[in-house]
Amino acid sequence: MRIRFVPFAHAVALVGALTFTVALGASSARAQRPSVEVEQIACLLVEENTVVRASVSGDVPASEVRLYFRRLHEEVEDFYYVSMRPSGSGDYWGVLPKPRDEVLERRELDDVQESVRELWALWWREKIAQSDRNPNDDLNQSIIEERASIGDDEARDWMQALDDRALEAWLEELEYEPAEYYAAVYDAFGRRLARSGMRISQVRDQCPVRLDPIEASLAQNLTIGETAAWQRGEEVFHWLCDGVVTRIGFDGIYRADDVCRACVVAWWQMPAVLVPSAAGATATGVLFVDDDVPPASPDRP
């Protein structure tokens, strides 16, 4: 065995270099760990698309930012998602499909004193606290087990910020089922690296919504990701088909959205008469549907 003597000054320099390299590696690892925040949108307009924006710090190369969404519902709680697009400097945006005009069903706890005024709010508190998500044992347990396999794992951060009185008042003023959403960052292997807090926004008949041409174009070519096996072959729960053309299955496979496409084909096959508008412009008109008008040809598709 050969013993090599290193001058003291060189040894100090070597140790310092190694320490710096280790520290730099640890610092780089910390710097690469992203965080994500999603905006609180004021509202969603019923039957119209909405853009949601997110901001990512410590971005990771080859990562994907997803916008997860669902409607607030007593039984169906699994999410869907859309991939968000970068707009520079760590900012991203995504387009939600059009929410249906579904009303949230009121629920109240059984065996509670009549003097308690926050029964609806307490029902939701109890639902979240229970593992079976069935406060009064009056919900469809099979639907809960099938359609909340992923969704019930995500904390409702927004509800924790409200006391019972505020939550009850908020529920009382709803027009339709609100939309819950959050953003998450995934690496190239599909591992979640960061998640924002969950937000919730009301769906209303009146809400200022404006999409620019690029956003409007994407709204008509949406790819919806699924998080549970039951979602395949079903419409996006309580969202309209309009603009949904592709699905990413629970298995990660891209497929044409046959459910929504079938709806479009069914509409197209309905006999119709196109009446020119009063202005006489050939590019616009009013569509009248008349089931008594026969097709022009028996071979018409």
C-alpha positions as CSV (number, residue, x, y, z in Angstrom):
1,M,0.0,0.0,0.0
2,R,1.3,3.4,-1.0
3,I,0.7,6.4,1.3
4,R,0.6,9.7,-0.5
5,F,1.2,12.9,1.6
6,V,-0.8,15.9,0.4
7,P,0.2,19.4,1.5
8,F,-2.1,20.9,4.1
9,A,-3.1,23.8,1.8
10,H,-4.0,21.4,-1.0
11,A,-6.0,19.2,1.4
12,V,-8.0,22.2,2.6
13,A,-8.7,23.2,-0.9
14,L,-9.8,19.7,-1.8
15,V,-12.2,19.4,1.1
16,G,-13.6,22.8,0.3
17,A,-14.2,21.8,-3.3
18,L,-16.0,18.6,-2.3
19,T,-18.1,20.5,0.2
20,F,-19.1,23.1,-2.4
21,T,-20.0,20.3,-4.9
22,V,-22.2,18.6,-2.4
23,A,-23.9,21.8,-1.4
24,L,-24.4,22.8,-5.0
25,G,-26.0,19.5,-5.7
26,A,-28.3,19.8,-2.8
27,S,-29.1,23.4,-3.7
28,S,-29.9,22.3,-7.3
29,A,-32.2,19.6,-6.1
30,R,-34.0,22.1,-3.9
31,A,-34.2,24.6,-6.7
32,Q,-35.7,21.9,-9.1
33,R,-38.5,21.1,-6.6
34,P,-41.4,23.2,-8.0
35,S,-44.3,24.8,-6.3
36,V,-47.5,25.9,-8.0
37,E,-50.3,28.3,-7.3
38,V,-53.6,28.6,-9.1
39,E,-55.7,31.7,-9.4
40,Q,-59.0,32.2,-7.7
41,I,-61.4,33.0,-10.5
42,A,-64.5,35.1,-9.6
43,C,-67.0,32.8,-11.3
44,L,-67.8,30.5,-14.2
45,L,-70.5,31.4,-16.7
46,V,-72.9,28.6,-17.2
47,E,-72.6,26.8,-20.5
48,E,-69.5,28.9,-21.4
49,N,-65.7,28.1,-21.3
50,T,-63.5,29.7,-18.6
51,V,-59.7,30.2,-18.6
52,V,-57.8,29.5,-15.4
53,R,-54.2,30.6,-14.9
54,A,-51.4,29.1,-12.7
55,S,-47.9,30.1,-11.7
56,V,-45.1,27.6,-11.2
57,S,-41.8,28.3,-9.4
58,G,-38.8,26.1,-9.7
59,D,-39.9,24.6,-13.0
60,V,-38.6,21.2,-14.0
61,P,-37.7,20.4,-17.6
62,A,-40.0,18.0,-19.4
63,S,-42.7,18.6,-16.7
64,E,-46.4,18.9,-17.3
65,V,-48.8,21.2,-15.5
66,R,-52.4,20.0,-15.2
67,L,-55.6,21.7,-14.2
68,Y,-57.8,19.3,-12.3
69,F,-61.6,20.1,-12.1
70,R,-64.9,18.7,-11.0
71,R,-68.4,20.0,-9.9
72,L,-69.3,20.0,-6.2
73,H,-71.6,17.0,-5.9
74,E,-72.8,14.8,-3.0
75,E,-71.8,11.5,-4.6
76,V,-69.6,11.9,-7.7
77,E,-66.2,13.3,-6.6
78,D,-63.6,12.1,-9.1
79,F,-61.7,14.8,-11.0
80,Y,-60.9,15.3,-14.7
81,Y,-58.0,17.4,-16.0
82,V,-56.7,19.4,-18.9
83,S,-53.0,20.1,-19.7
84,M,-52.1,23.7,-19.1
85,R,-50.1,25.7,-21.7
86,P,-47.1,27.8,-20.9
87,S,-47.2,31.6,-21.4
88,G,-43.7,32.4,-20.2
89,S,-41.9,33.2,-16.9
90,G,-43.5,30.2,-15.2
91,D,-47.1,31.1,-16.0
92,Y,-49.6,28.7,-17.4
93,W,-53.2,28.7,-18.6
94,G,-55.9,26.1,-19.2
95,V,-59.4,26.1,-20.5
96,L,-62.3,24.4,-18.6
97,P,-65.2,22.8,-20.5
98,K,-68.6,24.4,-20.3
99,P,-70.4,23.7,-17.1
100,R,-74.0,22.4,-17.3
101,D,-76.8,24.2,-15.4
102,E,-76.9,21.6,-12.6
103,V,-78.2,22.7,-9.2
104,L,-76.5,21.5,-6.1
105,E,-79.0,19.4,-4.0
106,R,-79.5,20.7,-0.5
107,R,-78.5,18.2,2.3
108,E,-79.0,18.4,6.0
109,L,-77.8,16.3,8.9
110,D,-80.3,14.1,10.7
111,D,-80.8,14.2,14.5
112,V,-79.6,17.7,15.0
113,Q,-81.3,20.3,17.1
114,E,-83.8,22.5,15.2
115,S,-82.1,25.6,16.6
116,V,-78.9,24.9,14.6
117,R,-79.0,27.1,11.5
118,E,-76.0,25.7,9.6
119,L,-77.3,22.2,8.8
120,W,-76.2,22.3,5.2
121,A,-72.7,23.4,6.1
122,L,-72.5,20.8,8.9
123,W,-73.6,18.0,6.4
124,W,-70.5,18.8,4.3
125,R,-68.2,18.9,7.3
126,E,-69.5,15.5,8.3
127,K,-69.2,14.1,4.8
128,I,-65.6,15.1,4.5
129,A,-64.8,13.7,8.0
130,Q,-66.3,10.3,7.3
131,S,-64.5,7.6,5.4
132,D,-67.6,6.4,3.6
133,R,-68.7,9.9,2.7
134,N,-72.3,9.2,3.6
135,P,-73.4,11.4,6.6
136,N,-77.0,10.3,6.9
137,D,-76.7,6.9,5.3
138,D,-79.1,8.0,2.5
139,L,-76.7,8.3,-0.5
140,N,-75.9,5.8,-3.1
141,Q,-72.9,4.0,-1.6
142,S,-72.1,2.1,-4.8
143,I,-71.8,5.4,-6.7
144,I,-69.6,6.9,-4.0
145,E,-67.3,3.9,-4.0
146,E,-67.1,3.8,-7.8
147,R,-67.0,7.5,-8.5
148,A,-64.9,9.0,-5.7
149,S,-61.9,6.7,-5.8
150,I,-59.5,9.5,-6.5
151,G,-61.4,12.6,-5.6
152,D,-61.9,11.8,-2.0
153,D,-58.1,11.9,-1.4
154,E,-57.8,15.5,-2.3
155,A,-58.3,18.0,0.6
156,R,-60.9,20.7,0.2
157,D,-58.6,23.5,1.3
158,W,-61.2,26.2,0.4
159,M,-63.7,24.8,2.9
160,Q,-61.2,24.9,5.8
161,A,-61.0,28.6,5.4
162,L,-64.7,29.1,6.1
163,D,-66.5,28.8,9.4
164,D,-69.9,27.2,9.6
165,R,-71.9,30.4,9.2
166,A,-69.9,31.6,6.2
167,L,-70.1,28.2,4.5
168,E,-73.9,28.0,5.1
169,A,-74.3,31.5,3.6
170,W,-72.2,30.7,0.7
171,L,-74.1,27.5,-0.1
172,E,-77.4,29.3,0.2
173,E,-76.5,31.8,-2.5
174,L,-75.5,29.2,-5.1
175,E,-77.2,29.2,-8.5
176,Y,-75.7,26.0,-9.7
177,E,-73.2,23.4,-8.6
178,P,-69.9,25.3,-8.2
179,A,-66.6,24.1,-9.7
180,E,-63.7,22.8,-7.7
181,Y,-60.2,22.9,-9.2
182,Y,-56.5,22.9,-8.5
183,A,-53.2,22.8,-10.5
184,A,-50.5,20.1,-10.2
185,V,-47.0,19.6,-11.7
186,Y,-45.9,16.2,-12.9
187,D,-42.5,15.1,-14.1
188,A,-41.8,13.1,-17.3
189,F,-42.5,9.8,-15.4
190,G,-46.0,10.9,-14.3
191,R,-45.0,11.5,-10.7
192,R,-46.7,14.5,-9.0
193,L,-44.1,17.0,-7.8
194,A,-46.4,19.8,-6.6
195,R,-50.0,20.6,-6.0
196,S,-51.7,23.9,-5.4
197,G,-54.5,24.4,-2.9
198,M,-58.0,23.5,-4.1
199,R,-60.1,26.4,-5.2
200,I,-63.9,26.7,-5.7
201,S,-65.9,29.1,-7.8
202,Q,-69.6,29.6,-8.3
203,V,-71.3,28.9,-11.7
204,R,-73.6,31.7,-12.5
205,D,-76.0,33.0,-15.1
206,Q,-74.1,36.3,-15.2
207,C,-70.3,36.3,-15.1
208,P,-67.8,38.3,-17.1
209,V,-65.9,35.9,-19.3
210,R,-63.7,36.7,-22.3
211,L,-61.5,34.4,-24.3
212,D,-58.9,35.6,-26.8
213,P,-58.7,33.9,-30.2
214,I,-56.1,31.4,-29.1
215,E,-58.0,30.5,-26.0
216,A,-61.3,30.2,-27.9
217,S,-59.6,28.0,-30.5
218,L,-58.4,25.6,-27.7
219,A,-61.9,25.6,-26.2
220,Q,-63.2,24.0,-29.4
221,N,-60.5,21.3,-29.3
222,L,-60.3,20.2,-25.7
223,T,-58.5,17.0,-24.6
224,I,-59.9,15.8,-21.3
225,G,-57.9,13.6,-19.0
226,E,-59.6,11.0,-16.8
227,T,-58.6,9.9,-13.3
228,A,-60.9,6.9,-12.8
229,A,-61.8,3.8,-14.9
230,W,-65.6,4.6,-14.7
231,Q,-65.2,7.8,-16.7
232,R,-64.4,6.0,-19.9
233,G,-67.4,6.0,-22.2
234,E,-69.3,8.5,-20.1
235,E,-69.9,12.2,-20.6
236,V,-67.7,14.5,-18.6
237,F,-69.8,14.6,-15.4
238,H,-72.0,17.7,-15.4
239,W,-70.0,19.5,-18.1
240,L,-71.1,20.0,-21.7
241,C,-69.8,18.0,-24.7
242,D,-69.3,21.2,-26.7
243,G,-65.6,21.4,-27.7
244,V,-64.5,18.1,-26.2
245,V,-62.9,16.0,-28.9
246,T,-60.3,13.8,-27.2
247,R,-59.9,11.9,-24.0
248,I,-56.8,10.6,-22.1
249,G,-57.9,7.5,-20.5
250,F,-57.2,6.3,-16.9
251,D,-54.7,4.0,-18.7
252,G,-52.9,7.0,-20.3
253,I,-54.1,6.2,-23.8
254,Y,-55.5,8.9,-26.1
255,R,-58.9,8.2,-27.6
256,A,-61.4,10.2,-29.6
257,D,-64.3,11.2,-27.4
258,D,-66.9,8.9,-28.9
259,V,-69.6,10.0,-26.5
260,C,-69.5,13.7,-27.4
261,R,-68.9,12.9,-31.0
262,A,-72.1,10.8,-31.1
263,C,-74.0,13.7,-29.7
264,V,-72.8,16.0,-32.5
265,V,-73.6,13.3,-35.2
266,A,-77.1,12.9,-33.7
267,W,-77.6,16.7,-34.0
268,W,-76.3,16.8,-37.5
269,Q,-78.6,14.0,-38.6
270,M,-81.7,15.9,-37.5
271,P,-83.7,17.3,-40.5
272,A,-83.4,21.1,-40.5
273,V,-84.3,24.1,-42.6
274,L,-81.8,27.0,-42.7
275,V,-83.6,30.3,-43.0
276,P,-81.5,33.3,-44.0
277,S,-81.2,36.1,-41.4
278,A,-83.2,39.3,-41.8
279,A,-80.1,41.1,-43.0
280,G,-79.9,38.7,-45.9
281,A,-76.3,37.6,-45.2
282,T,-75.7,34.1,-46.6
283,A,-73.2,33.2,-43.8
284,T,-75.6,33.6,-41.0
285,G,-79.1,32.2,-40.3
286,V,-81.5,30.7,-37.8
287,L,-81.8,27.0,-37.6
288,F,-85.3,25.5,-37.3
289,V,-85.7,21.8,-36.6
290,D,-88.7,20.1,-38.1
291,D,-89.1,16.3,-37.5
292,D,-91.7,16.2,-40.3
293,V,-89.4,17.2,-43.0
294,P,-88.1,14.1,-44.8
295,P,-84.4,13.9,-45.8
296,A,-83.5,15.0,-49.3
297,S,-82.4,11.5,-50.2
298,P,-82.8,8.1,-48.5
299,D,-79.0,7.7,-48.8
300,R,-78.3,10.8,-46.9
301,P,-75.9,10.0,-44.0
